Amino acid sequence: MLNTFWTYLQYGKRFCGVEHSTQNESEILNATVLLQSKKELNISVSLNENTVEGLSKHLPKHQHIVLIINNEKVLSKTIENEQSDALKLVYSAFPNINLKDFYYEVLSQKSTHFINICRKDYVNSLIEDYSKHQLSIINISLGNHSLVNLVDFIQGSKIYSSNAEIIVQNKSILQIKKGSVSQENYDLNGISVNNQQLLSFSGALQTILKNNVSKTNFSSHKKHLIDAFRHTRFFNEFLKLGGLFILGVLLMNFMFFNHYFNNVNELKQVSEINQTTKNQIFILNESVSKKQKMVNDLLKSNASKSSFYSHTIIQSLPKTILLSAYNYQPLLRRIKEGTEIELNEHTILVSGTSNESAGFSEWVNRLEKINWIEKVSINDYRNTRSKRSEFKISISIKND
């Protein structure tokens, strides 16, 4: 009971999965929305669209989504190996891959490993596109891996998705063969799902089951996405509860004083009290609007590329440098109630210590060669002890 209530507080009662696939050489978005009512799950929406904009017209604002990328942008390999380390398995399947540029997902079924990779730029661009249309991606899956969530619910040795035949034995996936597929309908505990919607259904179900067994290199990015969604949901629910509270207060006022409406003097008192309440609500509304603007300003300052910038800078660090502070778009002055928040836009302030001046210079030169960095300024560099220096640098970001 408490677990169900906590899930509702975090995600609401609608759970959505969207699969990006290809049909007749055109991109298609298969979407499924599950509605949870008490202890039952039912399909609320099942549709397909060609664009995120088209999809957004059928979904409520800020709907959380598990995104499944299952098109030509995903490269897949299957290997047999007794190794269990995901990173070693990825390099075994793709020896020359540069993981700075790719996300990977590894699904291990005993000694058989299904490995999918996709470029980070493509995945991040999809997340940004959903965000522009006020839809929140909270998790990502590559290829057909999420079907492992449905193996226990489907009878038979073959499962068809939108673009693959999955061979199953003893509740484990033996093989995933991409190609033309048969049209099938599956009964999942009384819910009828066709194979074109099977992956999006498994994505929607994943948030409820919380049994993701795949290994990836984007778990930290997933946590960032979930945290961002929870903050947005909390803010929206807080406004709704505040509105209901005010409405409840007004309703109680009306019911309490309705008994005295026959008396002119008491009607006058009711009018005065209602006027006072109205003024208080107006003041409260102004206060909430100001706070909402401050929160929106803070949220806008955390652009979707901030994590990309920090990841790139941290990855470029030599071993001789230790960071003590990283500040993206720092405040120009302290935050005060009633004043607009001012940020030093397109700027990153970084400070730390260096054990080697040559290494520090080489790192600065390396930063200046990054295509999205316009200029690197050294604000401070001084020795604090032998072979150790403190530094502060300012990184100017190109304005796209």
C-alpha positions in Angstrom: 0.0 0.0 0.0 2.7 2.5 1.0 4.8 1.4 -2.0 1.9 2.1 -4.4 1.2 5.5 -2.8 4.9 6.4 -3.1 4.9 5.4 -6.7 1.9 7.6 -7.3 3.5 10.6 -5.6 6.6 10.2 -7.8 5.1 9.3 -11.2 1.3 9.6 -11.0 -1.0 7.0 -12.3 0.0 7.1 -16.0 3.1 5.3 -17.3 4.3 5.8 -20.9 6.7 4.0 -23.2 7.7 5.3 -26.7 9.6 3.2 -29.3 11.5 5.0 -32.1 11.4 2.5 -34.9 11.5 2.4 -38.7 8.6 1.4 -41.0 8.8 1.5 -44.8 12.1 3.5 -44.5 10.3 6.2 -42.4 10.7 6.8 -38.7 7.7 5.8 -36.6 7.0 6.4 -33.0 5.0 3.7 -31.3 3.5 4.8 -27.9 1.7 3.1 -25.1 0.2 4.6 -22.0 -0.7 2.4 -19.1 -3.3 3.6 -16.5 -3.0 2.3 -13.0 -6.2 2.1 -11.1 -6.0 0.5 -7.6 -4.1 -2.8 -8.3 -5.1 -3.0 -12.0 -3.2 -1.9 -15.1 -5.0 -1.1 -18.4 -3.9 0.4 -21.7 -5.2 4.0 -21.8 -3.6 5.1 -25.1 -2.0 3.1 -27.9 -0.9 5.0 -31.0 1.8 5.7 -33.5 3.1 9.1 -34.8 5.9 10.2 -37.1 7.2 13.1 -35.0 7.6 14.1 -31.3 5.4 17.1 -32.0 2.6 14.9 -33.2 3.0 12.6 -30.3 2.9 15.5 -27.8 -0.7 16.3 -28.9 -1.9 13.0 -27.4 -0.1 13.1 -24.1 -0.5 15.3 -21.1 2.2 17.9 -20.4 5.2 16.7 -18.4 4.2 13.1 -19.0 7.2 10.9 -18.0 8.4 8.5 -20.8 10.7 5.5 -21.1 12.4 6.0 -24.4 13.2 2.9 -26.5 15.5 3.6 -29.5 15.1 0.7 -32.0 16.0 2.0 -35.4 19.0 2.1 -37.7 20.8 4.4 -35.3 21.3 1.4 -32.9 24.1 -1.1 -33.7 23.7 -4.6 -32.3 25.9 -7.6 -31.8 25.5 -10.9 -30.0 28.5 -12.7 -28.5 29.1 -15.8 -26.5 31.5 -15.2 -23.5 31.9 -16.3 -20.0 33.0 -12.7 -19.1 30.5 -10.7 -17.0 32.1 -7.3 -17.1 29.9 -5.1 -19.3 32.8 -2.8 -20.5 34.9 -5.7 -21.5 32.0 -7.3 -23.4 31.4 -4.0 -25.3 35.1 -3.8 -26.3 35.0 -7.5 -27.3 32.0 -6.8 -29.6 33.2 -3.4 -30.9 37.0 -3.4 -30.5 37.6 0.1 -32.0 34.7 1.9 -30.3 35.3 5.3 -28.6 32.9 5.2 -25.6 33.2 8.9 -25.2 30.8 9.1 -28.2 28.5 6.2 -27.5 26.0 4.9 -25.0 25.9 1.2 -24.6 23.4 -1.4 -23.1 24.4 -5.0 -22.4 21.7 -7.7 -21.8 23.3 -10.9 -20.5 21.4 -14.1 -20.6 23.8 -16.7 -19.0 26.8 -16.8 -21.4 25.0 -15.1 -24.3 25.3 -11.3 -24.3 23.3 -8.9 -26.5 25.1 -5.6 -26.9 23.6 -2.5 -28.4 25.3 0.9 -28.9 24.0 4.3 -30.1 25.7 7.7 -30.5 25.3 10.0 -27.5 24.6 13.1 -29.7 21.6 11.3 -31.3 20.2 10.2 -27.9 20.7 13.6 -26.3 19.1 15.3 -29.3 16.0 13.1 -28.9 15.8 13.9 -25.2 16.1 17.6 -25.9 13.3 17.4 -28.6 11.0 15.7 -26.1 11.8 18.4 -23.5 11.0 21.2 -26.0 7.5 19.6 -26.3 7.1 19.4 -22.4 7.6 15.7 -22.2 10.0 14.1 -19.7 12.3 11.2 -20.6 13.2 9.4 -17.4 14.9 6.2 -18.8 16.4 5.0 -22.1 16.7 1.5 -23.6 18.4 0.5 -26.8 17.1 -2.1 -29.3 14.9 -5.0 -28.1 16.4 -5.4 -24.7 13.4 -4.2 -22.7 11.4 -7.3 -23.9 13.2 -9.2 -21.1 10.5 -7.6 -18.8 7.8 -9.5 -20.7 9.4 -13.0 -21.0 7.6 -14.2 -17.8 4.2 -13.1 -19.2 4.3 -14.6 -22.7 3.9 -18.3 -23.5 5.8 -19.8 -26.4 9.3 -20.0 -27.8 9.0 -17.0 -30.1 8.2 -13.3 -29.5 7.8 -10.8 -32.3 8.6 -7.1 -31.8 8.2 -4.3 -34.4 11.4 -5.4 -36.2 12.7 -8.6 -34.7 12.1 -12.3 -33.8 13.1 -13.1 -30.3 13.8 -16.8 -29.5 13.1 -17.7 -25.9 13.9 -20.9 -23.9 13.3 -21.5 -20.2 12.4 -17.8 -19.7 15.7 -16.6 -21.1 16.4 -14.9 -24.5 18.5 -17.1 -26.7 18.5 -15.0 -29.9 17.4 -11.7 -31.4 17.0 -11.8 -35.2 16.1 -8.5 -36.9 14.1 -8.5 -40.1 10.5 -8.8 -41.3 8.2 -10.1 -38.6 4.8 -11.7 -38.4 1.8 -9.8 -37.0 1.0 -11.2 -33.6 -1.3 -10.3 -30.6 -0.2 -11.2 -27.1 -2.3 -11.7 -24.0 -0.4 -10.2 -21.0 -2.4 -11.0 -17.9 -5.7 -10.1 -19.7 -4.2 -7.1 -21.7 -4.1 -7.6 -25.4 -1.0 -6.1 -27.1 0.1 -6.4 -30.7 3.7 -6.8 -31.6 4.1 -3.3 -33.0 3.3 -1.9 -29.5 5.1 -4.6 -27.5 8.3 -2.6 -26.9 6.5 0.6 -25.9 4.3 -1.5 -23.6 7.4 -3.0 -22.0 8.9 0.4 -21.6 5.8 1.7 -19.8 5.8 -1.4 -17.6 9.4 -1.0 -16.7 8.8 2.0 -14.4 6.3 0.0 -12.4 8.3 -3.3 -12.3 11.6 -1.6 -11.5 13.4 -4.7 -12.7 15.9 -3.4 -15.3 18.6 -6.1 -15.6 20.6 -4.5 -18.4 24.0 -2.9 -17.8 24.7 0.6 -19.3 27.1 3.5 -19.2 24.3 6.1 -18.8 23.0 5.3 -15.3 24.2 8.7 -14.0 22.4 10.4 -16.9 19.3 8.4 -16.1 19.4 9.7 -12.5 19.7 13.3 -13.7 16.6 12.8 -15.9 14.6 11.2 -13.1 15.6 14.0 -10.6 14.7 16.7 -13.2 11.2 15.1 -13.7 10.6 14.7 -10.0 11.4 18.4 -9.4 9.0 19.4 -12.1 6.3 17.1 -10.8 6.7 18.3 -7.2 6.4 21.9 -8.3 3.3 21.2 -10.4 1.6 19.1 -7.7 2.5 21.8 -5.1 0.6 24.4 -7.2 -2.4 22.1 -7.6 -2.5 21.4 -3.8 -2.2 25.1 -3.1 -5.1 25.8 -5.4 -7.2 23.1 -3.8 -6.4 24.4 -0.4 -7.5 27.9 -1.3 -10.6 26.6 -2.9 -11.4 24.5 0.2 -11.0 27.6 2.4 -13.3 29.6 0.2 -15.9 26.8 0.2 -15.8 26.5 4.0 -16.2 30.2 4.2 -19.3 30.1 2.0 -20.9 27.2 3.9 -20.2 28.8 7.2 -21.7 32.2 6.4 -24.5 30.9 4.2 -26.6 30.3 7.4 -26.7 34.1 8.1 -27.6 35.3 4.7 -31.1 36.3 5.8 -29.7 38.9 8.1 -28.6 42.1 6.4 -26.0 43.0 9.0 -24.5 39.6 8.9 -24.5 39.8 5.1 -22.4 42.9 5.4 -20.0 41.2 7.7 -19.7 38.3 5.3 -19.0 40.7 2.5 -16.3 42.4 4.5 -14.7 39.0 5.4 -14.9 37.9 1.8 -13.2 41.1 0.6 -10.4 40.6 3.2 -10.0 37.0 2.0 -9.9 38.2 -1.6 -7.2 40.7 -0.8 -5.2 38.0 1.0 -5.6 35.7 -1.9 -4.4 38.4 -4.3 -1.3 39.0 -2.1 -0.7 35.3 -1.9 -1.1 34.9 -5.6 1.5 37.7 -6.2 3.9 36.0 -3.8 3.5 32.6 -5.5 4.0 34.2 -8.9 7.2 35.8 -7.8 8.5 32.5 -6.4 7.5 30.7 -9.5 9.4 33.1 -11.6 12.5 32.7 -9.5 12.3 28.9 -9.7 11.7 29.1 -13.5 14.8 31.3 -13.8 16.8 28.7 -12.0 15.5 25.9 -14.1 16.1 27.8 -17.3 19.7 28.3 -16.2 20.3 24.5 -16.1 20.3 24.0 -19.9 20.3 20.5 -21.2 23.9 20.8 -22.4 25.3 21.6 -18.9 25.8 17.9 -18.2 27.5 17.6 -21.6 29.9 20.5 -20.8 30.8 19.2 -17.3 31.4 15.7 -18.7 33.7 16.9 -21.4 35.7 19.1 -19.1 36.1 16.5 -16.4 37.1 13.9 -19.0 39.8 16.2 -20.3 41.5 16.6 -16.8 45.1 15.3 -16.5 46.0 13.3 -13.4 48.1 16.3 -12.1 45.0 18.5 -11.7 42.3 18.2 -9.0 39.2 20.4 -9.2 37.7 22.0 -6.1 34.9 24.0 -7.7 32.8 23.9 -10.9 30.2 26.6 -11.5 28.1 26.7 -14.7 26.6 30.1 -15.4 27.4 31.6 -12.0 25.3 34.2 -10.3 26.3 37.8 -10.9 24.9 38.9 -7.6 23.2 37.4 -4.5 19.6 36.2 -4.9 17.2 38.7 -3.2 13.4 38.4 -2.9 11.6 40.5 -5.5 14.7 40.9 -7.8 15.4 39.1 -11.0 18.1 36.5 -10.9 21.1 37.5 -13.0 23.5 34.9 -14.4 26.8 35.1 -16.1 25.5 33.3 -19.1 27.7 31.1 -21.4 30.4 31.0 -18.8 31.9 28.2 -16.6 34.1 29.0 -13.6 36.5 26.3 -12.7 39.1 26.3 -9.8 41.4 23.7 -8.3 45.0 22.7 -7.7 47.8 21.6 -10.1 50.9 19.6 -9.3 52.6 20.5 -12.5 52.5 23.8 -14.4 53.3 22.1 -17.8 50.3 19.8 -17.4 48.1 22.8 -16.5 49.2 24.6 -19.6 48.7 21.6 -21.8 45.2 21.1 -20.3 44.3 24.8 -21.0 45.5 24.4 -24.6 43.4 21.2 -24.9 40.3 23.1 -23.7 40.8 25.9 -26.2 40.7 23.4 -29.0 37.2 22.1 -28.1 34.8 23.3 -30.7 32.1 24.7 -28.3 34.6 26.7 -26.2 35.3 30.2 -27.4 38.0 31.3 -25.0 39.7 30.1 -21.8 40.9 32.9 -19.4 43.2 32.3 -16.5 41.9 34.4 -13.7 44.4 33.3 -11.0 47.4 31.0 -10.8 49.7 31.0 -7.8 51.9 28.7 -5.8 50.8 27.6 -2.4 53.5 25.1 -1.6 56.3 23.4 -3.4 55.1 21.7 -6.6 51.5 22.7 -6.0 49.6 25.7 -7.4 46.0 27.0 -7.1 44.2 28.2 -10.2 41.0 29.8 -11.3 40.0 29.8 -14.9 37.0 31.2 -16.8 35.6 29.2 -19.8 33.5 31.2 -22.3 31.1 29.0 -24.3 30.1 29.8 -27.9 26.6 31.2 -28.2 24.8 28.8 -30.6 
